[in-house]
C-alpha cells in the first residue's frame, strides 16, 4: 500500500501487510536514519501491536509524526 502522510516531512509511506504482519516499510523523504530505524523495528510485527506502539507519537510542536502517520496508514489499510 502507498500512503500519503499529512503534516510531516515524509512524502510517502509504502508497506505491505502479510498474515496481519507489517512488511517492507519504506518512507520517501523525512529523516532517513530515523525512518529506517522505525521500518526495521516494526518489520514482521503484528499490525495491531505496531499501531499501539507508534500511534500518537508527536514530532516537536507538530500534532503528528512519521510513526503516527504510519499508524494511521496501517489503520486505514486494515479498516480499523
N, CA, C and O atoms as CSV, one atom per row, in Angstrom:
chain,resi,resn,atom,element,x,y,z
A,1,UNK,N,N,0.846,-1.170,0.000
A,1,UNK,CA,C,0.000,0.000,0.000
A,1,UNK,C,C,0.891,1.233,0.000
A,1,UNK,O,O,1.979,1.232,0.577
A,2,UNK,N,N,0.425,2.256,-0.640
A,2,UNK,CA,C,1.116,3.535,-0.597
A,2,UNK,C,C,0.207,4.532,0.109
A,2,UNK,O,O,-0.979,4.638,-0.204
A,3,UNK,N,N,0.774,5.261,1.062
A,3,UNK,CA,C,0.014,6.220,1.865
A,3,UNK,C,C,0.689,7.579,1.780
A,3,UNK,O,O,1.913,7.679,1.865
A,4,UNK,N,N,-0.105,8.615,1.614
A,4,UNK,CA,C,0.397,9.991,1.586
A,4,UNK,C,C,0.215,10.608,2.973
A,4,UNK,O,O,-0.901,10.977,3.341
A,5,UNK,N,N,1.286,10.724,3.739
A,5,UNK,CA,C,1.173,11.290,5.088
A,5,UNK,C,C,0.856,12.782,5.047
A,5,UNK,O,O,1.115,13.460,4.053
A,6,UNK,N,N,0.296,13.272,6.133
A,6,UNK,CA,C,-0.074,14.681,6.237
A,6,UNK,C,C,0.616,15.294,7.456
A,6,UNK,O,O,0.661,14.683,8.523
A,7,UNK,N,N,1.152,16.506,7.290
A,7,UNK,CA,C,1.725,17.237,8.399
A,7,UNK,C,C,3.121,16.825,8.815
A,7,UNK,O,O,3.576,17.185,9.901
A,8,UNK,N,N,3.815,16.068,7.958
A,8,UNK,CA,C,5.179,15.614,8.265
A,8,UNK,C,C,6.081,15.827,7.050
A,8,UNK,O,O,5.605,16.171,5.969
A,9,UNK,N,N,7.365,15.622,7.234
A,9,UNK,CA,C,8.338,15.808,6.148
A,9,UNK,C,C,8.259,14.705,5.088
A,9,UNK,O,O,8.514,14.956,3.910
A,10,UNK,N,N,7.912,13.508,5.497
A,10,UNK,CA,C,7.815,12.392,4.540
A,10,UNK,C,C,6.730,12.663,3.513
A,10,UNK,O,O,5.685,13.233,3.824
A,11,UNK,N,N,6.996,12.246,2.293
A,11,UNK,CA,C,6.050,12.454,1.212
A,11,UNK,C,C,5.218,11.207,0.916
A,11,UNK,O,O,4.131,11.292,0.344
A,12,UNK,N,N,5.740,10.063,1.309
A,12,UNK,CA,C,5.049,8.808,1.015
A,12,UNK,C,C,5.523,7.720,1.982
A,12,UNK,O,O,6.682,7.690,2.395
A,13,UNK,N,N,4.590,6.830,2.327
A,13,UNK,CA,C,4.921,5.645,3.118
A,13,UNK,C,C,4.411,4.440,2.340
A,13,UNK,O,O,3.235,4.373,1.980
A,14,UNK,N,N,5.295,3.502,2.087
A,14,UNK,CA,C,4.935,2.273,1.379
A,14,UNK,C,C,5.111,1.098,2.332
A,14,UNK,O,O,6.062,1.058,3.112
A,15,UNK,N,N,4.187,0.143,2.264
A,15,UNK,CA,C,4.284,-1.036,3.120
A,15,UNK,C,C,3.363,-2.122,2.593
A,15,UNK,O,O,2.495,-1.879,1.755
A,16,UNK,N,N,3.575,-3.314,3.101
A,16,UNK,CA,C,2.710,-4.454,2.822
A,16,UNK,C,C,2.225,-5.009,4.148
A,16,UNK,O,O,2.850,-4.807,5.189
A,17,UNK,N,N,1.117,-5.703,4.097
A,17,UNK,CA,C,0.635,-6.459,5.249
A,17,UNK,C,C,0.420,-7.882,4.772
A,17,UNK,O,O,-0.357,-8.129,3.849
A,18,UNK,N,N,1.115,-8.819,5.410
A,18,UNK,CA,C,1.004,-10.238,5.073
A,18,UNK,C,C,0.711,-11.010,6.350
A,18,UNK,O,O,1.465,-10.916,7.318
A,19,UNK,N,N,-0.365,-11.763,6.362
A,19,UNK,CA,C,-0.752,-12.540,7.546
A,19,UNK,C,C,-0.811,-11.658,8.798
A,19,UNK,O,O,-0.371,-12.058,9.876
A,20,UNK,N,N,-1.359,-10.460,8.637
A,20,UNK,CA,C,-1.512,-9.471,9.705
A,20,UNK,C,C,-0.175,-8.991,10.281
A,20,UNK,O,O,-0.113,-8.507,11.411
A,21,UNK,N,N,0.878,-9.130,9.499
A,21,UNK,CA,C,2.213,-8.665,9.886
A,21,UNK,C,C,2.643,-7.522,8.965
A,21,UNK,O,O,2.342,-7.533,7.771
A,22,UNK,N,N,3.344,-6.544,9.522
A,22,UNK,CA,C,3.840,-5.400,8.758
A,22,UNK,C,C,5.115,-5.818,8.023
A,22,UNK,O,O,6.032,-6.385,8.617
A,23,UNK,N,N,5.155,-5.529,6.727
A,23,UNK,CA,C,6.302,-5.929,5.902
A,23,UNK,C,C,6.701,-4.790,4.971
A,23,UNK,O,O,5.871,-3.968,4.581
A,24,UNK,N,N,7.974,-4.754,4.625
A,24,UNK,CA,C,8.508,-3.887,3.572
A,24,UNK,C,C,8.170,-2.406,3.739
A,24,UNK,O,O,7.777,-1.750,2.774
A,25,UNK,N,N,8.319,-1.879,4.944
A,25,UNK,CA,C,8.025,-0.468,5.183
A,25,UNK,C,C,9.151,0.396,4.625
A,25,UNK,O,O,10.327,0.141,4.881
A,26,UNK,N,N,8.780,1.413,3.865
A,26,UNK,CA,C,9.760,2.385,3.388
A,26,UNK,C,C,9.107,3.757,3.312
A,26,UNK,O,O,7.927,3.890,2.988
A,27,UNK,N,N,9.897,4.759,3.615
A,27,UNK,CA,C,9.451,6.147,3.587
A,27,UNK,C,C,10.191,6.870,2.473
A,27,UNK,O,O,11.351,6.566,2.193
A,28,UNK,N,N,9.523,7.825,1.839
A,28,UNK,CA,C,10.153,8.719,0.880
A,28,UNK,C,C,10.164,10.095,1.533
A,28,UNK,O,O,9.114,10.631,1.888
A,29,UNK,N,N,11.357,10.660,1.687
A,29,UNK,CA,C,11.501,11.943,2.363
A,29,UNK,C,C,11.591,11.739,3.867
A,29,UNK,O,O,11.462,10.621,4.366
A,30,UNK,N,N,11.814,12.831,4.578
A,30,UNK,CA,C,11.895,12.756,6.030
A,30,UNK,C,C,13.303,12.465,6.502
A,30,UNK,O,O,14.249,12.492,5.715
A,31,UNK,N,N,13.439,12.189,7.773
A,31,UNK,CA,C,14.737,11.929,8.421
A,31,UNK,C,C,15.141,10.483,8.158
A,31,UNK,O,O,14.696,9.571,8.854
A,32,UNK,N,N,15.966,10.285,7.173
A,32,UNK,CA,C,16.283,8.963,6.650
A,32,UNK,C,C,16.696,7.953,7.715
A,32,UNK,O,O,16.155,6.847,7.747
A,33,UNK,N,N,17.630,8.300,8.577
A,33,UNK,CA,C,18.111,7.347,9.585
A,33,UNK,C,C,17.015,6.924,10.546
A,33,UNK,O,O,16.852,5.734,10.816
A,34,UNK,N,N,16.261,7.883,11.067
A,34,UNK,CA,C,15.178,7.568,11.993
A,34,UNK,C,C,14.113,6.697,11.329
A,34,UNK,O,O,13.604,5.755,11.935
A,35,UNK,N,N,13.789,7.013,10.104
A,35,UNK,CA,C,12.731,6.271,9.415
A,35,UNK,C,C,13.174,4.863,9.046
A,35,UNK,O,O,12.358,3.942,9.033
A,36,UNK,N,N,14.449,4.685,8.747
A,36,UNK,CA,C,14.965,3.327,8.529
A,36,UNK,C,C,14.862,2.527,9.819
A,36,UNK,O,O,14.513,1.347,9.799
A,37,UNK,N,N,15.171,3.178,10.948
A,37,UNK,CA,C,15.078,2.514,12.243
A,37,UNK,C,C,13.667,2.070,12.551
A,37,UNK,O,O,13.452,0.936,12.978
A,38,UNK,N,N,12.701,2.948,12.340
A,38,UNK,CA,C,11.294,2.609,12.569
A,38,UNK,C,C,10.898,1.435,11.680
A,38,UNK,O,O,10.267,0.481,12.136
A,39,UNK,N,N,11.271,1.515,10.421
A,39,UNK,CA,C,10.920,0.456,9.468
A,39,UNK,C,C,11.462,-0.894,9.910
A,39,UNK,O,O,10.752,-1.898,9.847
A,40,UNK,N,N,12.700,-0.930,10.352
A,40,UNK,CA,C,13.316,-2.194,10.774
A,40,UNK,C,C,12.730,-2.702,12.087
A,40,UNK,O,O,12.588,-3.909,12.283
A,41,UNK,N,N,12.394,-1.788,12.977
A,41,UNK,CA,C,11.846,-2.206,14.271
A,41,UNK,C,C,10.467,-2.841,14.152
A,41,UNK,O,O,10.143,-3.758,14.906
A,42,UNK,N,N,9.649,-2.365,13.213
A,42,UNK,CA,C,8.304,-2.944,13.125
A,42,UNK,C,C,8.181,-4.016,12.047
A,42,UNK,O,O,7.110,-4.602,11.890
A,43,UNK,N,N,9.242,-4.285,11.308
A,43,UNK,CA,C,9.226,-5.342,10.299
A,43,UNK,C,C,8.822,-6.670,10.935
A,43,UNK,O,O,9.464,-7.127,11.881
A,44,UNK,N,N,7.773,-7.280,10.425
A,44,UNK,CA,C,7.298,-8.565,10.920
A,44,UNK,C,C,6.413,-8.471,12.150
A,44,UNK,O,O,5.924,-9.488,12.641
A,45,UNK,N,N,6.202,-7.266,12.651
A,45,UNK,CA,C,5.378,-7.074,13.847
A,45,UNK,C,C,3.895,-7.181,13.490
A,45,UNK,O,O,3.478,-6.790,12.399
A,46,UNK,N,N,3.119,-7.708,14.412
A,46,UNK,CA,C,1.669,-7.743,14.259
A,46,UNK,C,C,1.163,-6.323,14.035
A,46,UNK,O,O,1.610,-5.394,14.708
A,47,UNK,N,N,0.245,-6.147,13.108
A,47,UNK,CA,C,-0.283,-4.821,12.770
A,47,UNK,C,C,-0.832,-4.110,13.996
A,47,UNK,O,O,-0.537,-2.933,14.205
A,48,UNK,N,N,-1.620,-4.795,14.806
A,48,UNK,CA,C,-2.216,-4.166,15.983
A,48,UNK,C,C,-1.161,-3.735,16.993
A,48,UNK,O,O,-1.284,-2.677,17.609
A,49,UNK,N,N,-0.137,-4.540,17.161
A,49,UNK,CA,C,0.967,-4.202,18.067
A,49,UNK,C,C,1.715,-2.973,17.549
A,49,UNK,O,O,2.042,-2.069,18.317
A,50,UNK,N,N,1.981,-2.947,16.244
A,50,UNK,CA,C,2.676,-1.798,15.659
A,50,UNK,C,C,1.864,-0.521,15.869
A,50,UNK,O,O,2.414,0.506,16.267
A,51,UNK,N,N,0.568,-0.581,15.606
A,51,UNK,CA,C,-0.290,0.591,15.791
A,51,UNK,C,C,-0.239,1.062,17.238
A,51,UNK,O,O,-0.077,2.254,17.499
A,52,UNK,N,N,-0.376,0.135,18.174
A,52,UNK,CA,C,-0.407,0.533,19.587
A,52,UNK,C,C,0.922,1.136,20.043
A,52,UNK,O,O,0.937,1.968,20.950
A,53,UNK,N,N,2.031,0.736,19.434
A,53,UNK,CA,C,3.341,1.258,19.835
A,53,UNK,C,C,3.655,2.626,19.235
A,53,UNK,O,O,4.340,3.429,19.869
A,54,UNK,N,N,3.169,2.905,18.026
A,54,UNK,CA,C,3.591,4.140,17.345
A,54,UNK,C,C,2.499,5.202,17.222
A,54,UNK,O,O,2.792,6.356,16.908
A,55,UNK,N,N,1.259,4.829,17.462
A,55,UNK,CA,C,0.170,5.795,17.340
A,55,UNK,C,C,0.303,6.888,18.407
A,55,UNK,O,O,0.581,6.600,19.570
A,56,UNK,N,N,0.104,8.130,18.000
A,56,UNK,CA,C,0.101,9.245,18.935
A,56,UNK,C,C,1.464,9.880,19.182
A,56,UNK,O,O,1.549,10.870,19.909
A,57,UNK,N,N,2.534,9.341,18.599
A,57,UNK,CA,C,3.854,9.948,18.748
A,57,UNK,C,C,3.846,11.284,18.010
A,57,UNK,O,O,3.356,11.389,16.886
A,58,UNK,N,N,4.398,12.298,18.665
A,58,UNK,CA,C,4.453,13.631,18.075
A,58,UNK,C,C,5.896,14.002,17.749
A,58,UNK,O,O,6.833,13.490,18.362
A,59,UNK,N,N,6.062,14.889,16.788
A,59,UNK,CA,C,7.374,15.380,16.379
A,59,UNK,C,C,7.442,16.872,16.705
A,59,UNK,O,O,6.814,17.690,16.032
A,60,UNK,N,N,8.199,17.213,17.728
A,60,UNK,CA,C,8.325,18.610,18.118
A,60,UNK,C,C,6.975,19.219,18.446
A,60,UNK,O,O,6.212,18.681,19.248
A,61,UNK,N,N,6.694,20.344,17.816
A,61,UNK,CA,C,5.433,21.049,18.052
A,61,UNK,C,C,4.308,20.566,17.142
A,61,UNK,O,O,3.177,21.042,17.247
A,62,UNK,N,N,4.607,19.640,16.265
A,62,UNK,CA,C,3.583,19.115,15.349
A,62,UNK,C,C,2.625,18.208,16.113
A,62,UNK,O,O,2.988,17.616,17.129
A,63,UNK,N,N,1.415,18.111,15.617
A,63,UNK,CA,C,0.413,17.258,16.266
A,63,UNK,C,C,0.538,15.802,15.834
A,63,UNK,O,O,-0.238,14.956,16.279
A,64,UNK,N,N,1.502,15.502,14.976
A,64,UNK,CA,C,1.698,14.153,14.453
A,64,UNK,C,C,3.185,13.919,14.218
A,64,UNK,O,O,4.011,14.771,14.546
A,65,UNK,N,N,3.522,12.779,13.655
A,65,UNK,CA,C,4.907,12.420,13.314
A,65,UNK,C,C,4.857,11.357,12.226
A,65,UNK,O,O,3.784,10.865,11.877
A,66,UNK,N,N,6.009,11.009,11.700
A,66,UNK,CA,C,6.045,9.924,10.706
A,66,UNK,C,C,5.566,8.600,11.297
A,66,UNK,O,O,4.812,7.890,10.633
A,67,UNK,N,N,5.976,8.233,12.533
A,67,UNK,CA,C,5.437,6.998,13.104
A,67,UNK,C,C,3.917,7.058,13.282
A,67,UNK,O,O,3.221,6.079,13.012
A,68,UNK,N,N,3.406,8.199,13.734
A,68,UNK,CA,C,1.961,8.360,13.900
A,68,UNK,C,C,1.247,8.239,12.557
A,68,UNK,O,O,0.181,7.629,12.470
A,69,UNK,N,N,1.828,8.812,11.522
A,69,UNK,CA,C,1.238,8.708,10.190
A,69,UNK,C,C,1.266,7.260,9.691
A,69,UNK,O,O,0.339,6.823,9.011
A,70,UNK,N,N,2.315,6.523,10.023
A,70,UNK,CA,C,2.364,5.099,9.668
A,70,UNK,C,C,1.245,4.349,10.391
A,70,UNK,O,O,0.609,3.474,9.803
A,71,UNK,N,N,1.001,4.680,11.654
A,71,UNK,CA,C,-0.107,4.045,12.383
A,71,UNK,C,C,-1.431,4.336,11.686
A,71,UNK,O,O,-2.267,3.443,11.546
A,72,UNK,N,N,-1.627,5.579,11.248
A,72,UNK,CA,C,-2.857,5.932,10.526
A,72,UNK,C,C,-2.964,5.129,9.228
A,72,UNK,O,O,-4.045,4.659,8.871
A,73,UNK,N,N,-1.840,4.974,8.525
A,73,UNK,CA,C,-1.827,4.208,7.284
A,73,UNK,C,C,-2.200,2.742,7.548
A,73,UNK,O,O,-2.981,2.149,6.804
A,74,UNK,N,N,-1.636,2.172,8.607
A,74,UNK,CA,C,-1.934,0.774,8.944
A,74,UNK,C,C,-3.412,0.618,9.307
A,74,UNK,O,O,-4.051,-0.361,8.922
A,75,UNK,N,N,-3.944,1.575,10.040
A,75,UNK,CA,C,-5.365,1.520,10.407
A,75,UNK,C,C,-6.237,1.612,9.160
A,75,UNK,O,O,-7.219,0.880,9.027
A,76,UNK,N,N,-5.881,2.503,8.255
A,76,UNK,CA,C,-6.648,2.642,7.016
A,76,UNK,C,C,-6.591,1.352,6.200
A,76,UNK,O,O,-7.602,0.914,5.650
A,77,UNK,N,N,-5.419,0.757,6.126
A,77,UNK,CA,C,-5.246,-0.464,5.327
A,77,UNK,C,C,-6.019,-1.635,5.890
A,77,UNK,O,O,-6.440,-2.521,5.146
A,78,UNK,N,N,-6.212,-1.647,7.214
A,78,UNK,CA,C,-6.908,-2.766,7.843
A,78,UNK,C,C,-8.361,-2.441,8.209
A,78,UNK,O,O,-9.072,-3.284,8.757
A,79,UNK,N,N,-8.791,-1.222,7.905
A,79,UNK,CA,C,-10.175,-0.844,8.186
A,79,UNK,C,C,-10.466,-0.639,9.654
A,79,UNK,O,O,-11.599,-0.837,10.092
A,80,UNK,N,N,-9.466,-0.245,10.426
A,80,UNK,CA,C,-9.652,-0.039,11.883
A,80,UNK,C,C,-9.935,1.392,12.200
A,80,UNK,O,O,-10.116,1.741,13.366
